[in-house]
Amino acid sequence: MVTFFDIISVASFIGLALAFFLWTERDNRTLLHFVISGTVLAVANQVGNAGQSAFAFILIVAAIAYAVVVAWRPVS
C-alpha cells in the first residue's frame, strides 16, 4: 500500500541524492549530513504511516530544511 508519506519520503530521498551530486563538493562530511536528513525522512515516513501526521510533517520539513542549510553552506 502506497501512502502520502511514502511518496514524499521517496521524492525527498531522490532530492537529497540529486543535491549531493549536483550542488555539493561530494565530500564525506556533506554525505554524513545528508545521511542524517535521510534518516529523519525515514523516521517521518514511519511516524506518518502510524497515524501521527502532524509530527511526521514537522520531521519532513526539518529534514529538508537541514539538507538545504548543509548544501548551501559556504565551502571552507
For each residue, the residues with C-beta under 8 A, 3 or more apart:
1:
2: 6 7
3: 6 7 48 49
4: 7 8 48
5: 8 9 44 45 48 49 56 60
6: 2 3 9 10 45 49
7: 2 3 4 10 11
8: 4 5 11 12 45 48 60
9: 5 6 12 13 41 42 44 45 60
10: 6 7 13 14
11: 7 8 14 15
12: 8 9 15 16 41 60 63 64
13: 9 10 16 17 38 41
14: 10 11 17 18
15: 11 12 18 19 64 67
16: 12 13 19 20 34 37 38 41 67
17: 13 14 20 21
18: 14 15 21 22
19: 15 16 22 23 24 34 67 71
20: 16 17 23 24 26 30 31 34 71
21: 17 18 24 26
22: 18 19
23: 19 20 71
24: 19 20 21 27 30 70 71
25: 30 75
26: 20 21 30 31
27: 24 30 31
28: 31 32
29: 32 33
30: 20 24 25 26 27 33 34 70 71
31: 20 26 27 28 34 35
32: 28 29 35 36
33: 29 30 36 37 66 67 70
34: 16 19 20 30 31 37 38 67 70
35: 31 32 38 39
36: 32 33 39 40 66
37: 16 33 34 40 41 63 64 66 67 70
38: 13 16 34 35 41 42 63
39: 35 36 42 43
40: 36 37 43 44 59 62 63 66
41: 9 12 13 16 37 38 44 45 59 60 63
42: 9 38 39 45 46
43: 39 40 46 47 59
44: 5 9 40 41 47 48 56 57 59 60 63
45: 5 6 8 9 41 42 48 49 56
46: 42 43 49 50
47: 43 44 50 52 55 56 59
48: 3 4 5 8 44 45 51 52 53 56 57
49: 3 5 6 45 46
50: 46 47
51: 48
52: 47 48 55 56
53: 48 56 57
54: 57 58
55: 47 52 58 59
56: 5 44 45 47 48 52 53 59 60
57: 44 48 53 54 60 61
58: 54 55 61 62
59: 40 41 43 44 47 55 56 62 63
60: 5 8 9 12 41 44 56 57 63 64
61: 57 58 64 65
62: 40 58 59 65 66
63: 12 37 38 40 41 44 59 60 66 67
64: 12 15 37 60 61 67 68
65: 61 62 68 69
66: 33 36 37 40 62 63 69 70
67: 15 16 19 33 34 37 63 64 70 71
68: 64 65 71 72
69: 65 66 72 73
70: 24 30 33 34 37 66 67 73
71: 19 20 23 24 30 67 68
72: 68 69
73: 69 70
74:
75: 25
76:
